[in-house]
Amino acid sequence: MVVLLVTIKWLMDPREFKFGKLLLGAETPRNREFENHIIEDARAEAAAARADAAAANGKAAKVETWVHNLEIKFEEFQRRMLALESGSCSGPSRHNSHPHYDADFDNQLTDEDV
């Protein structure tokens, strides 16, 4: 029972025992180097992620501008098509809108009408 308690206490805080102090003293510089290496890697990954995010934001802004321009062009196209449909499908006005339309020629009687 005593050995178990000592082992648990040593696992919880090894600095209280001489062996634990020796072990910690030997591993401390190596642990710090390892921790510093992990920190440097994490910082490099974070910097790369920030650079990727900035590039993605730049591309997203360009795409938003492109989409906005397409929306404007599409709205113009819809207005033109609506104007053509409403102006050109209303019977005689359709013919009047043509530059070569001759209203006098259209009113002449044909042989079938006689």
DRENMARFI-278639 format. One record per residue (C-alpha): x, y, z; chain. Coordinates in nm, 4 decimals, padded with zeros to 6 digits. Example, Ala and Ser with C-alpha at 12.3 -4.5 7.8 and 13.67 -1.06 7.14 Angstrom:
01.2300,-00.4500,00.7800,A
01.3670,-00.1060,00.7140,A
! end
This chain:
00.0000,00.0000,00.0000,A
00.2823,00.2396,00.0835,A
00.4636,00.1588,-00.2394,A
00.1476,00.2264,-00.4359,A
00.0972,00.5648,-00.2690,A
00.4598,00.6618,-00.3271,A
00.4325,00.5597,-00.6923,A
00.1122,00.7576,-00.7391,A
00.2617,01.0579,-00.5606,A
00.5750,01.0340,-00.7775,A
00.3629,01.0153,-01.0929,A
00.1671,01.3204,-00.9818,A
00.4692,01.5302,-00.8811,A
00.8053,01.3685,-00.9580,A
01.0006,01.6716,-00.8320,A
00.9536,01.5535,-00.4741,A
01.1904,01.2606,-00.5238,A
01.5581,01.2626,-00.6147,A
01.5115,01.0335,-00.9107,A
01.2329,01.2540,-01.0379,A
01.4532,01.5630,-01.0076,A
01.7321,01.3953,-01.2003,A
01.4903,01.2813,-01.4660,A
01.3338,01.6261,-01.5028,A
01.6725,01.7967,-01.4997,A
01.7976,01.5741,-01.7814,A
01.4879,01.6164,-01.9981,A
01.4225,01.9867,-01.9506,A
01.6509,02.1295,-02.2249,A
01.5348,01.8651,-02.4704,A
01.1717,01.9272,-02.3788,A
01.2171,02.3003,-02.4262,A
01.3764,02.2465,-02.7669,A
01.0924,02.0147,-02.8635,A
00.8304,02.2592,-02.7344,A
01.0005,02.5479,-02.9164,A
01.0035,02.3404,-03.2335,A
00.6311,02.2691,-03.1948,A
00.5632,02.6389,-03.1336,A
00.7661,02.7394,-03.4420,A
00.5796,02.4845,-03.6543,A
00.2456,02.6089,-03.5245,A
00.3425,02.9693,-03.5987,A
00.4529,02.8745,-03.9510,A
00.1251,02.6902,-04.0110,A
-00.0716,02.9872,-03.8765,A
00.1202,03.2266,-04.1041,A
00.0545,03.0018,-04.4036,A
-00.3138,02.9812,-04.3106,A
-00.3324,03.3616,-04.2833,A
-00.1673,03.3966,-04.6246,A
-00.4103,03.1440,-04.7748,A
-00.7037,03.3272,-04.6167,A
-00.5831,03.6610,-04.7552,A
-00.5453,03.5108,-05.1031,A
-00.8913,03.3539,-05.0786,A
-01.0405,03.6868,-04.9676,A
-00.8776,03.8584,-05.2666,A
-01.0161,03.5995,-05.5063,A
-01.3583,03.6206,-05.3426,A
-01.3619,03.9987,-05.3901,A
-01.2771,03.9570,-05.7590,A
-01.5497,03.6960,-05.8018,A
-01.8036,03.9185,-05.6250,A
-01.7180,04.2036,-05.8625,A
-01.7467,03.9723,-06.1630,A
-02.0834,03.8379,-06.0449,A
-02.2106,04.1913,-05.9804,A
-02.1115,04.2926,-06.3351,A
-02.2891,03.9858,-06.4737,A
-02.6011,04.0744,-06.2767,A
-02.5980,04.4250,-06.4251,A
-02.5525,04.2876,-06.7783,A
-02.8297,04.0345,-06.7256,A
-03.0681,04.3037,-06.5990,A
-02.9868,04.5166,-06.9058,A
-03.0497,04.2168,-07.1290,A
-03.3832,04.1500,-06.9582,A
-03.4886,04.5143,-07.0031,A
-03.3980,04.5024,-07.3723,A
-03.5809,04.1757,-07.4265,A
-03.8871,04.3067,-07.2447,A
-03.8798,04.6208,-07.4588,A
-03.8489,04.4140,-07.7766,A
-04.1274,04.1787,-07.6735,A
-04.3661,04.4516,-07.5714,A
-04.2890,04.6690,-07.8738,A
-04.2632,04.4100,-08.1483,A
-04.5480,04.1702,-08.0712,A
-04.8387,04.4122,-08.0807,A
-04.9639,04.3625,-08.4345,A
-04.9179,04.6420,-08.6887,A
-04.6692,04.8277,-08.4755,A
-04.4388,04.5360,-08.5338,A
-04.4211,04.6218,-08.9019,A
-04.3951,04.9917,-08.8362,A
-04.0832,04.9381,-08.6346,A
-03.9009,04.7914,-08.9357,A
-03.6974,05.0537,-09.1253,A
-03.8069,04.9251,-09.4706,A
-04.1790,04.9084,-09.3910,A
-04.3998,05.0916,-09.6366,A
-04.7459,05.1623,-09.4964,A
-04.8807,05.2645,-09.8403,A
-04.7723,04.9371,-09.9951,A
-04.9366,04.7436,-09.7142,A
-05.2719,04.9156,-09.7740,A
-05.2880,04.8304,-10.1476,A
-05.5466,04.5797,-10.2581,A
-05.4324,04.2514,-10.3999,A
-05.6035,04.0413,-10.6672,A
-05.7413,03.8132,-10.3972,A
-05.9198,04.1022,-10.2253,A
-06.1109,04.2036,-10.5417,A
! end
